[in-house]
Amino acid sequence: MSKRIFRKNSPFLLALIGLIITGVLCLIPTGYEDARIYRDAERVRAEVISVDNSAVRSSGLIKSGEQNCVILVKKEFSRAEKSKP
C-alpha cells in the first residue's frame, strides 16, 4: 500500500513536498518583525477624506505608483498621556 502512495510522480508525494516547503518558508524570519521605521510611530484613529490615484499604474493584477490621500486625525495620543496612571 505505501509503495503506491510514494511512487514516482505521485500527486500525494508532490503535495507532501509542497506542504513541507510551505512550512519551512513560514518559519523563516523575514526581517520585518522589528521594523525600525514604525518603532517610534504613534497609532491614531483617522478618517480618509480623499484619495488621488492619478499616479497609480495598473498592469494586470499588479498596481504600482503613488497614492496620495488626505486624512483627518480623529484623536491624538501622546506617549505622555499613555504613561500617566
Order of alpha helices (4+ residues) and beta strands (2+ residues): alpha-alpha-beta-beta-beta-beta-alpha
